Amino acid sequence: MTGGALIATLVIGVVTSYPDLAIFKLLVSTIGVTLFVGVLGYPISYTSWLAVDLIMRPVESGEIANSPIE
C-alpha cells in the first residue's frame, strides 16, 4: 500500500511538472505521502496479514486449550 502510494505520487509529480521537474518539491511530497500512508496504513496492513495467516493456518483446538489467556 505504501509502495503504491509512493509510485502514484512520483508519477503524478513527474507528469504535472514534466518540462521543469521540481525535484525538491517532488522529494518532499513523496516522503510526506510515504510516511503518512505508512503510519496510517499500518493497522490495516497488520490486520489483513493476520487474517491471511489465519486462513492459511487455522487455529487448532490444542492451541486454544494451551493459551496463556484464560
Backbone bond lengths (Angstrom), bond angles and torsions (degrees), N, CA, C in turn:
res aa  C-N    CA-C-N  psi(-1)  N-CA   C-N-CA  omega(-1)  CA-C   N-CA-C  phi
1 M - - - 1.441 - - 1.529 110.04 -
2 T 1.312 116.48 -44.01 1.455 120.31 179.45 1.520 110.84 -67.80
3 G 1.319 116.49 -40.98 1.462 119.66 178.67 1.514 112.06 -63.77
4 G 1.325 117.26 -39.02 1.456 121.18 177.21 1.525 111.46 -64.04
5 A 1.330 116.29 -41.24 1.468 119.91 178.05 1.525 110.65 -65.85
6 L 1.323 117.02 -37.37 1.466 121.02 178.10 1.524 110.71 -63.92
7 I 1.320 116.95 -47.32 1.465 120.80 -179.30 1.524 110.63 -65.47
8 A 1.323 117.42 -41.90 1.467 120.55 178.77 1.525 111.09 -61.90
9 T 1.332 117.63 -41.99 1.456 121.32 178.42 1.520 110.91 -64.43
10 L 1.322 117.17 -41.58 1.463 120.14 177.92 1.522 111.52 -63.31
11 V 1.313 117.01 -45.31 1.464 120.61 -178.69 1.524 110.60 -64.33
12 I 1.318 117.72 -46.30 1.465 120.87 179.37 1.524 110.80 -62.67
13 G 1.323 116.89 -42.16 1.464 120.31 179.48 1.518 112.81 -64.97
14 V 1.314 117.56 -40.07 1.468 120.84 179.60 1.523 110.31 -70.91
15 V 1.322 117.58 -41.99 1.468 120.65 -178.52 1.531 111.28 -66.17
16 T 1.321 117.53 -40.56 1.466 119.64 -177.11 1.523 113.32 -75.32
17 S 1.302 118.70 -24.27 1.471 120.28 -178.80 1.527 111.40 -124.48
18 Y 1.335 117.46 40.41 1.458 121.08 -170.13 1.528 116.10 -59.13
19 P 1.307 122.02 -55.67 1.475 116.29 -174.42 1.525 112.72 -60.30
20 D 1.324 117.39 -43.55 1.473 121.58 176.67 1.520 108.44 -116.74
21 L 1.316 116.94 97.10 1.462 119.89 -179.59 1.519 109.99 -71.89
22 A 1.311 115.64 125.77 1.457 121.92 176.72 1.523 107.50 -89.62
23 I 1.313 116.09 87.91 1.460 121.35 -172.62 1.527 111.78 -62.21
24 F 1.322 117.54 -45.02 1.457 119.62 -177.73 1.521 111.28 -63.76
25 K 1.349 117.25 -45.90 1.465 120.33 178.85 1.523 110.84 -64.03
26 L 1.314 116.93 -39.00 1.465 120.99 178.10 1.525 111.02 -64.86
27 L 1.323 116.57 -41.38 1.465 121.02 178.90 1.528 111.13 -64.85
28 V 1.320 116.48 -45.54 1.469 120.50 -179.35 1.527 110.67 -64.18
29 S 1.336 116.51 -43.00 1.467 118.54 -178.53 1.524 111.88 -67.65
30 T 1.335 118.12 -40.02 1.463 119.42 179.70 1.523 111.68 -67.98
31 I 1.316 117.04 -39.03 1.468 119.59 177.34 1.528 110.19 -65.16
32 G 1.333 116.95 -43.35 1.460 120.74 179.59 1.523 112.47 -62.49
33 V 1.337 116.19 -46.44 1.468 119.82 179.77 1.521 110.69 -64.81
34 T 1.323 117.15 -41.50 1.464 120.76 -179.54 1.528 111.26 -62.75
35 L 1.313 117.87 -44.23 1.466 120.49 178.79 1.525 111.05 -67.24
36 F 1.331 116.54 -43.08 1.466 121.34 -178.68 1.524 110.88 -61.94
37 V 1.332 116.54 -50.29 1.464 120.32 -178.55 1.534 110.33 -68.95
38 G 1.322 117.58 -36.99 1.460 120.67 179.68 1.518 112.61 -63.34
39 V 1.312 116.64 -43.81 1.465 120.39 -178.45 1.527 111.02 -73.48
40 L 1.331 117.05 -45.39 1.464 119.08 -177.98 1.529 112.64 -77.43
41 G 1.319 117.47 -23.77 1.451 120.21 -179.04 1.515 114.05 -88.66
42 Y 1.327 117.32 -8.06 1.462 120.30 -177.19 1.531 112.98 -60.12
43 P 1.333 119.98 -48.28 1.475 118.27 -179.27 1.525 112.96 -61.85
44 I 1.320 116.75 -38.13 1.466 120.60 179.30 1.523 109.92 -66.07
45 S 1.326 115.88 -45.44 1.458 120.56 -179.43 1.527 111.23 -64.18
46 Y 1.308 116.79 -42.90 1.460 121.52 -179.21 1.531 110.75 -62.45
47 T 1.330 115.72 -45.00 1.460 120.38 179.76 1.522 111.40 -65.27
48 S 1.323 116.76 -39.82 1.468 120.68 179.23 1.520 111.24 -63.44
49 W 1.326 117.13 -43.93 1.471 119.53 -179.93 1.526 111.45 -69.16
50 L 1.337 118.22 -32.10 1.467 119.85 174.50 1.523 110.79 -65.56
51 A 1.337 116.64 -38.38 1.459 120.28 177.91 1.525 110.73 -65.34
52 V 1.327 116.79 -40.85 1.472 120.36 177.49 1.526 109.78 -62.94
53 D 1.325 116.46 -41.56 1.462 120.19 179.35 1.531 111.05 -63.41
54 L 1.327 117.56 -40.98 1.472 120.33 178.37 1.521 112.49 -67.90
55 I 1.324 116.87 -32.50 1.459 119.62 177.17 1.527 110.13 -69.76
56 M 1.326 116.66 -41.22 1.463 120.53 -176.93 1.524 112.39 -77.52
57 R 1.339 116.64 -29.51 1.471 121.03 -177.31 1.520 108.30 -138.20
58 P 1.344 116.97 82.39 1.472 120.56 -176.88 1.534 111.81 -61.43
59 V 1.309 114.70 153.97 1.462 121.41 178.50 1.524 108.69 -70.96
60 E 1.332 115.62 133.42 1.460 120.96 178.45 1.528 109.16 -99.11
61 S 1.305 116.56 160.13 1.460 120.31 -176.12 1.526 112.49 -63.31
62 G 1.318 118.21 -31.70 1.467 120.74 178.58 1.514 112.50 -67.15
63 E 1.328 117.67 -30.19 1.449 120.58 178.86 1.525 110.92 -72.03
64 I 1.302 117.86 -33.71 1.458 120.94 179.38 1.535 109.85 -73.04
65 A 1.317 117.80 -39.50 1.461 121.64 -178.26 1.535 111.44 -67.05
66 N 1.311 117.73 -32.31 1.465 121.40 -177.33 1.527 113.33 -97.53
67 S 1.320 117.84 12.65 1.459 119.90 -177.80 1.529 110.18 -73.53
68 P 1.339 117.52 145.96 1.459 120.59 -179.36 1.525 112.51 -74.31
69 I 1.326 118.38 -16.44 1.452 121.88 -178.95 1.531 108.83 -93.60
70 E 1.287 116.74 110.16 1.480 121.09 178.37 1.488 110.39 -146.57
